């Protein structure tokens, strides 16, 4: 069942380096939900990239070995998982917070944060190959 609190994260404006209710990028939204709802502090990675348009840089962060310490790849998403998508040239550079039942919350440059089905073709085909996929935080395994 999708929690009612997810509605509190809909229509937050997009902001390139945003990690608050004033504005979020895709990872900033995941960061905010983890902090407020799951009481887990995730890294922001802000100091590791210059611009969110540098997809190679973002993909390197998503796929590096240190990230695997905190995350475990899973086949089926459940509440609290993070979906990582290959975007624009196949770089794993977009993320969404999994709500369950095939739904996620995500934020993109072109839209404010919204709820979408990650099981629909547009998103599903971008969940592979690795490092794209669905990941569970080690504290929730």
C-alpha positions as CSV (number, residue, x, y, z in Angstrom):
1,X,0.0,0.0,0.0
2,X,1.3,3.4,-0.9
3,X,1.6,5.7,2.1
4,X,-0.5,8.8,2.4
5,X,2.6,10.9,3.3
6,X,3.8,10.6,-0.3
7,X,1.4,13.5,-1.2
8,X,3.6,15.8,0.8
9,X,6.4,15.4,-1.8
10,X,4.3,16.1,-4.9
11,X,4.8,19.4,-6.8
12,X,8.1,20.4,-5.1
13,X,9.8,22.7,-7.7
14,X,12.8,21.4,-9.5
15,X,16.2,23.0,-8.5
16,X,19.5,21.8,-10.0
17,X,21.2,21.4,-6.7
18,X,18.1,21.3,-4.5
19,X,17.8,19.2,-1.4
20,X,14.9,20.9,0.4
21,X,11.2,21.7,0.0
22,X,12.1,24.9,-1.7
23,X,13.4,22.8,-4.6
24,X,14.9,19.4,-5.5
25,X,16.7,17.5,-8.2
26,X,16.1,13.8,-8.6
27,X,18.6,12.7,-5.9
28,X,17.6,15.7,-3.7
29,X,14.0,14.3,-3.6
30,X,15.3,10.9,-2.6
31,X,17.5,12.5,0.0
32,X,14.6,14.6,1.4
33,X,12.3,11.6,1.7
34,X,14.9,9.4,3.3
35,X,15.7,12.2,5.8
36,X,12.1,13.1,6.7
37,X,10.3,9.7,6.5
38,X,12.9,7.0,7.0
39,X,15.2,9.0,9.3
40,X,18.2,8.0,7.3
41,X,20.9,10.6,6.3
42,X,22.1,10.0,2.7
43,X,25.1,11.8,1.2
44,X,24.1,14.7,-1.1
45,X,27.1,14.2,-3.5
46,X,27.0,18.0,-4.1
47,X,30.7,18.4,-3.9
48,X,31.3,15.6,-6.4
49,X,29.7,17.1,-9.5
50,X,29.7,20.5,-11.0
51,X,26.4,20.4,-12.8
52,X,23.5,17.9,-13.1
53,X,23.9,18.1,-16.8
54,X,27.2,16.2,-16.6
55,X,25.7,12.8,-17.0
56,X,29.1,11.0,-17.1
57,X,29.9,12.5,-13.7
58,X,26.6,11.4,-12.2
59,X,26.9,8.0,-13.7
60,X,30.3,7.6,-12.2
61,X,28.9,8.5,-8.7
62,X,26.0,6.0,-9.2
63,X,28.2,3.2,-10.3
64,X,31.3,3.5,-8.1
65,X,32.3,0.8,-5.7
66,X,31.7,2.8,-2.5
67,X,28.0,3.1,-3.3
68,X,27.6,-0.6,-3.2
69,X,28.5,-0.6,0.5
70,X,25.2,1.2,1.3
71,X,23.0,-0.3,-1.4
72,X,21.9,-3.8,-2.5
73,X,20.5,-4.5,-6.0
74,X,17.0,-6.1,-5.8
75,X,14.6,-7.5,-8.5
76,X,11.3,-6.1,-7.2
77,X,10.9,-2.6,-5.7
78,X,9.2,-1.9,-2.4
79,X,8.6,1.2,-0.3
80,X,11.9,2.9,0.3
81,X,13.9,1.4,-2.5
82,X,15.6,3.7,-5.1
83,X,15.2,3.2,-8.8
84,X,18.2,4.3,-10.9
85,X,17.6,4.9,-14.6
86,X,19.9,5.1,-17.7
87,X,19.1,8.4,-19.3
88,X,20.4,10.4,-22.4
89,X,23.1,8.1,-23.9
90,X,22.8,5.3,-21.4
91,X,24.2,7.0,-18.3
92,X,22.8,6.0,-14.9
93,X,21.9,9.5,-14.0
94,X,18.3,9.7,-12.8
95,X,16.8,8.3,-9.6
96,X,13.3,8.0,-8.1
97,X,12.0,7.0,-4.7
98,X,10.0,3.7,-4.9
99,X,6.6,3.9,-3.3
100,X,5.6,0.3,-4.1
101,X,3.1,-1.3,-6.4
102,X,5.2,-0.1,-9.4
103,X,5.0,3.6,-8.4
104,X,7.7,6.1,-7.7
105,X,8.2,9.8,-6.9
106,X,10.8,11.6,-8.9
107,X,11.8,15.1,-10.1
108,X,13.1,16.1,-13.5
109,X,14.2,19.3,-15.1
110,X,11.0,19.6,-17.1
111,X,8.5,18.9,-14.3
112,X,8.1,19.4,-10.6
113,X,8.2,16.3,-8.4
114,X,5.5,13.9,-9.3
115,X,4.3,10.3,-8.9
116,X,4.8,8.0,-11.9
117,X,4.7,4.3,-12.7
118,X,8.3,3.1,-13.2
119,X,6.8,-0.1,-14.7
120,X,5.6,1.7,-17.8
121,X,7.7,1.3,-20.9
122,X,9.4,4.7,-20.8
123,X,10.9,3.9,-17.4
124,X,11.1,0.1,-17.5
125,X,13.5,0.0,-20.4
126,X,15.8,2.5,-18.6
127,X,16.3,0.2,-15.6
128,X,18.9,-1.9,-17.3
129,X,21.8,-2.5,-17.8
130,X,23.6,-2.0,-14.4
131,X,24.4,0.2,-12.7
132,X,20.8,1.2,-13.5
133,X,18.3,-0.9,-11.5
134,X,16.4,-1.0,-8.2
135,X,18.4,-0.7,-5.0
136,X,17.6,-1.2,-1.3
137,X,19.4,0.6,1.4
138,X,21.4,-1.8,3.6
139,X,19.5,-0.7,6.7
140,X,16.3,-2.0,5.1
141,X,17.5,-5.4,3.9
